[in-house]
Amino acid sequence: MILPIRLFGDPVLRTRTIKVGDVTDEVEALIGNMLDTMRNAAGIGLAAPQVGRTDRIFVIDIGPLLEDLPERERQNVPPQPMVFLNAEIISESEAEEEFEEGCLSIPDIRESVIRPEEIRIEYQNRNMEAQSLRIGGFLSRVIQHEYDHLNGMLFTDHISAFRRNLLRRRLREIARGEVEAAYPIQVAHALK
């Protein structure tokens, strides 16, 4: 089922998520709905808060972009899609990299964000099996972006105050729902 994506300004996007205790039928359905929603929106990652949930879950599928990645990166990408439950970033490289990011919850805005080049993340897969992944490059960036959502952060929190100030008017418009998206969206004030 395709779920509406919550837009910037919705309080759920600033809420820290809660660990998943077990993969119940409800959690399994949520994971499936998140994958469907992400694909419908032509996204490569989606976190539970973006669909109004506080479960510590995000999904990623960079499969459609694999051909565009350098060969050395493609070799290290696990099978796609990926499901991350109860993720925790354990370590980050000191080396950083700048790359332009966007977000389904903030349509039509893209900004350069500096993030660690490599991370080590521990999580559980959809079978609640413990996983550990050391990854760099594009997949690392996507994971870090989605991981931020689990902690109530958005990519705009990583840009300078000057850049955020320049975007202030546009972000307010998005929060009011004054935006077009090619996928279902939900505005915070529509929840009241």
Phi, psi and chi 1 to 4 in degrees:
 res  aa     phi    psi   chi1   chi2   chi3   chi4
   1 MET       -  136.3  172.6  171.8   41.9      -
   2 ILE   -81.9  125.5  -52.6  -59.9      -      -
   3 LEU  -103.1  149.9  -56.6  171.3      -      -
   4 PRO   -71.4  143.2   22.0  -27.9      -      -
   5 ILE   -93.6  128.5  -66.5  175.5      -      -
   6 ARG   -72.2  139.1  -57.5  -64.7  178.1   92.3
   7 LEU   -95.4  158.4  -68.1 -179.1      -      -
   8 PHE   -43.3  135.8  179.0   88.1      -      -
   9 GLY   103.2  -18.6      -      -      -      -
  10 ASP   -74.7  126.4 -168.8  -46.7      -      -
  11 PRO   -56.9  -27.9  -18.4   26.2      -      -
  12 VAL   -63.1  -25.8   74.2      -      -      -
  13 LEU   -72.7  -13.8  -64.5  174.9      -      -
  14 ARG  -107.7   11.0  -65.3  -60.4 -172.1  175.4
  15 THR   -97.2  132.9  -56.7      -      -      -
  16 ARG   -71.1  139.8  -74.0 -172.1   56.7   86.1
  17 THR   -83.5  165.7   53.4      -      -      -
  18 ILE  -112.3  137.0  -59.5  164.8      -      -
  19 LYS   -57.5  144.6  -78.8 -169.0  168.0 -170.5
  20 VAL   -86.1  125.2  175.0      -      -      -
  21 GLY   -82.9  -33.8      -      -      -      -
  22 ASP  -160.2  154.0 -163.3   16.2      -      -
  23 VAL   -88.8   90.2  178.1      -      -      -
  24 THR   -80.7  175.6   61.4      -      -      -
  25 ASP   -59.1  -37.3  -70.5  -15.7      -      -
  26 GLU   -65.0  -43.7  179.4 -173.7   -3.0      -
  27 VAL   -66.7  -41.3  169.7      -      -      -
  28 GLU   -61.6  -41.1 -171.3   60.5   45.4      -
  29 ALA   -64.9  -41.1      -      -      -      -
  30 LEU   -60.3  -45.3  173.9   60.9      -      -
  31 ILE   -59.5  -47.1  -68.3  167.8      -      -
  32 GLY   -61.1  -42.7      -      -      -      -
  33 ASN   -65.9  -37.2  -68.3  -19.2      -      -
  34 MET   -65.9  -42.1  -72.9  174.0   63.2      -
  35 LEU   -62.9  -44.1  -72.7  165.2      -      -
  36 ASP   -62.1  -43.3  -68.9  -15.3      -      -
  37 THR   -64.5  -45.2  -59.6      -      -      -
  38 MET   -59.9  -47.0  174.0 -174.4   67.8      -
  39 ARG   -66.0  -40.6  -71.1  178.8 -177.2  129.5
  40 ASN   -60.6  -34.2  179.4   67.1      -      -
  41 ALA   -88.6    4.6      -      -      -      -
  42 ALA    58.3   35.8      -      -      -      -
  43 GLY   -94.1  169.4      -      -      -      -
  44 ILE  -117.4   -1.5   55.0  173.3      -      -
  45 GLY  -161.2  151.7      -      -      -      -
  46 LEU  -156.7  133.3 -172.2   71.1      -      -
  47 ALA  -109.6  152.3      -      -      -      -
  48 ALA   -52.7  -41.0      -      -      -      -
  49 PRO   -58.9  -27.5  -27.9   37.4      -      -
  50 GLN   -68.9  -15.4  -67.7  179.5  -84.5      -
  51 VAL  -115.4   22.0  -67.6      -      -      -
  52 GLY    83.4   16.5      -      -      -      -
  53 ARG  -114.9  152.2  -63.0  -72.6  -60.0 -101.4
  54 THR  -107.0   16.8   57.8      -      -      -
  55 ASP   -72.0  144.3  -53.2   86.1      -      -
  56 ARG   -82.7   74.3 -162.7  162.4 -176.6   81.3
  57 ILE  -137.9  138.0  -59.2  171.0      -      -
  58 PHE  -143.0  157.0   65.6   85.6      -      -
  59 VAL  -126.0  149.9  -62.5      -      -      -
  60 ILE  -140.0  143.7  -72.7  175.5      -      -
  61 ASP  -148.7   95.9 -171.6   -7.8      -      -
  62 ILE   -95.3   10.1   65.4  166.2      -      -
  63 GLY   -48.0  -46.7      -      -      -      -
  64 PRO   -63.0  -16.9  -22.6   32.5      -      -
  65 LEU  -104.8   -0.6  -56.5  177.6      -      -
  66 LEU   -56.4  -40.0  -76.7  178.4      -      -
  67 GLU   -62.7  -25.0  -72.8 -176.6    9.8      -
  68 ASP   -83.3  -11.4  -61.6  -27.6      -      -
  69 LEU   -85.1  152.7  -62.2  179.7      -      -
  70 PRO   -60.3  149.6  -17.5   26.6      -      -
  71 GLU   -53.2  -43.6  177.2   62.7   29.1      -
  72 ARG   -61.7  -32.1   62.5  177.8  161.2   60.8
  73 GLU   -75.5  -43.1  -87.3 -168.1   55.0      -
  74 ARG   -56.5  -37.1  -81.7 -162.6  -53.6  -99.1
  75 GLN   -64.2  -25.9  -67.0  173.2  -13.8      -
  76 ASN   -98.4   -0.4  -65.8  -36.0      -      -
  77 VAL   -82.4  122.0  171.9      -      -      -
  78 PRO   -64.9  165.5  -17.0   28.6      -      -
  79 PRO   -54.0  142.0  -24.3   33.0      -      -
  80 GLN  -107.8  150.4  -59.6  -67.3  -59.7      -
  81 PRO   -75.1  168.1   31.0  -35.1      -      -
  82 MET  -119.6  143.0  -61.0  177.4   72.2      -
  83 VAL  -119.8  127.3  175.1      -      -      -
  84 PHE  -116.0  117.9  -67.1   76.8      -      -
  85 LEU  -112.0  137.4  -56.2  175.9      -      -
  86 ASN    54.1   40.7  -55.6  -36.3      -      -
  87 ALA   -68.5  144.2      -      -      -      -
  88 GLU  -140.6  124.9  -65.5  -64.9  -24.6      -
  89 ILE   -78.6  122.0  -68.9 -179.8      -      -
  90 ILE   -90.5  -37.9  -56.5  -56.7      -      -
  91 SER  -151.5  156.8   64.1      -      -      -
  92 GLU  -134.3  145.0  -57.9  173.6  -25.0      -
  93 SER   -71.5  155.0   65.8      -      -      -
  94 GLU   -74.4  -31.8  -72.7 -172.1   24.2      -
  95 ALA   -66.5  137.4      -      -      -      -
  96 GLU  -121.4  165.4  -65.0  178.4  -36.2      -
  97 GLU  -143.4  144.0 -172.6  174.0   50.8      -
  98 GLU  -105.8  137.0 -173.8  171.8   -2.7      -
  99 PHE  -155.8  148.3 -164.6   81.7      -      -
 100 GLU   -78.2  131.9 -170.0  176.8   78.1      -
 101 GLU  -123.7  155.2  -67.1 -174.5   24.2      -
 102 GLY  -136.8  177.8      -      -      -      -
 103 CYS  -152.7  138.4 -178.3      -      -      -
 104 LEU   -62.4  -24.3  -64.5  173.7      -      -
 105 SER   -84.1   -7.8  -67.5      -      -      -
 106 ILE  -133.0   69.7  -50.0  173.7      -      -
 107 PRO   -58.5  145.5  -17.3   27.3      -      -
 108 ASP    69.1   11.2  -59.0  -30.4      -      -
 109 ILE  -119.9  129.9  -67.9 -178.6      -      -
 110 ARG  -133.1  136.9  -60.8 -172.3   65.8   75.1
 111 GLU  -142.6  152.3  -72.8  -70.6  -36.9      -
 112 SER   -75.6  131.4  -70.7      -      -      -
 113 VAL  -128.2  137.3  175.1      -      -      -
 114 ILE   -98.0  127.4  -62.1  172.4      -      -
 115 ARG  -138.4  161.0  -66.8 -169.2 -174.1  -90.0
 116 PRO   -58.0  142.5  -25.1   34.1      -      -
 117 GLU   -67.6  -35.4  -78.8 -176.7   17.1      -
 118 GLU  -135.6  146.3 -175.2  177.6  -80.9      -
 119 ILE  -135.5  162.5   59.3  165.6      -      -
 120 ARG  -121.1  125.4 -173.1  171.2  137.7 -116.4
 121 ILE  -125.4  140.0 -172.4  166.0      -      -
 122 GLU  -114.4  140.3  -67.2 -179.0   -5.8      -
 123 TYR  -161.9  179.0   63.4   99.6      -      -
 124 GLN  -117.1  143.9  -66.8  163.7  -51.1      -
 125 ASN   -84.0 -175.6   64.0   18.1      -      -
 126 ARG   -69.2   -7.9   68.7 -166.5  -51.8  166.1
 127 ASN   -98.1   10.2  -62.2  -42.2      -      -
 128 MET    63.7   26.1  -65.1  -58.9  -75.8      -
 129 GLU   -89.2  132.4  -61.8  164.4  -25.3      -
 130 ALA   -64.1  135.5      -      -      -      -
 131 GLN  -131.6  149.9  -53.4  -70.3  -51.9      -
 132 SER  -136.4  134.6 -178.4      -      -      -
 133 LEU  -138.8  125.9  178.9   64.7      -      -
 134 ARG  -106.2  120.8 -179.5  176.3  -64.1  -81.0
 135 ILE  -146.1  149.4 -165.1   77.1      -      -
 136 GLY  -128.8 -173.7      -      -      -      -
 137 GLY    71.4 -151.6      -      -      -      -
 138 PHE   -61.7  -44.3 -175.4   68.6      -      -
 139 LEU   -61.2  -39.0 -179.5   57.2      -      -
 140 SER   -58.2  -43.6  169.4      -      -      -
 141 ARG   -63.1  -44.6  174.8  164.1  -64.3  -83.4
 142 VAL   -63.3  -43.5  176.4      -      -      -
 143 ILE   -60.0  -46.2  -70.8  170.6      -      -
 144 GLN   -62.4  -39.5  -70.0  175.7   70.6      -
 145 HIS   -61.2  -48.9  177.5  106.3      -      -
 146 GLU   -69.2  -37.2  -61.8  -51.3  -33.1      -
 147 TYR   -59.6  -40.3 -179.8   79.7      -      -
 148 ASP   -55.1  -40.6  -84.5   -5.7      -      -
 149 HIS   -57.9  -34.0  -80.7  -64.7      -      -
 150 LEU   -67.3  -20.0  -57.9 -177.0      -      -
 151 ASN  -110.5   17.1  -63.1  -47.4      -      -
 152 GLY    74.7   24.3      -      -      -      -
 153 MET  -113.5  152.7  -67.1 -178.1   65.0      -
 154 LEU  -123.1  160.9  -58.9  169.0      -      -
 155 PHE   -61.8  -25.9   82.0   90.8      -      -
 156 THR   -67.2  -17.6   52.0      -      -      -
 157 ASP   -71.7  -16.9  -62.7  -26.9      -      -
 158 HIS   -95.5   -3.2  -66.7  -76.4      -      -
 159 ILE   -96.5  165.2   63.1  175.8      -      -
 160 SER   -65.8  156.2   70.1      -      -      -
 161 ALA   -60.0  -34.9      -      -      -      -
 162 PHE   -61.3  -47.9  174.6   74.7      -      -
 163 ARG   -65.0  -41.3  -71.1  -64.0  -52.5  157.2
 164 ARG   -61.5  -39.8  -93.9 -165.9  -46.3  -82.0
 165 ASN   -63.1  -39.5 -165.8   40.8      -      -
 166 LEU   -65.2  -29.0  -69.3  175.6      -      -
 167 LEU   -90.8   -7.3  -66.2  171.7      -      -
 168 ARG   -50.6  -49.6 -176.4  172.8  -58.7  179.4
 169 ARG   -61.0  -45.4 -178.9  170.8  154.8 -128.3
 170 ARG   -64.9  -39.5 -174.7   68.5 -170.0  119.6
 171 LEU   -64.6  -38.1  -69.7  170.9      -      -
 172 ARG   -63.5  -40.6  -88.2 -165.7 -123.6  122.6
 173 GLU   -62.1  -42.5  -70.2  170.6   -9.1      -
 174 ILE   -62.6  -44.4  -69.0  170.1      -      -
 175 ALA   -60.5  -29.2      -      -      -      -
 176 ARG   -87.0   -2.4  -70.3 -168.3  -57.8  -99.0
 177 GLY    85.1   13.1      -      -      -      -
 178 GLU   -86.1   65.2  -62.7  169.1   10.1      -
 179 VAL  -153.4  149.8   64.5      -      -      -
 180 GLU  -107.1  137.6  -70.8 -172.6   27.3      -
 181 ALA  -136.8  150.9      -      -      -      -
 182 ALA   -88.1   21.0      -      -      -      -
 183 TYR  -148.3  161.2   46.0   86.3      -      -
 184 PRO   -64.5  135.6  -17.6   28.1      -      -
 185 ILE  -127.5  160.9   55.2  175.1      -      -
 186 GLN  -134.9  128.9 -172.8  164.2  -14.5      -
 187 VAL   -95.7  142.6 -178.9      -      -      -
 188 ALA   -56.2  -44.1      -      -      -      -
 189 HIS   -66.5  -20.4   68.2   71.7      -      -
 190 ALA   -73.7  -10.6      -      -      -      -
 191 LEU   -82.4  -19.9  -58.9  172.6      -      -
 192 LYS   -78.6      -  -64.1  178.4 -176.5  175.6
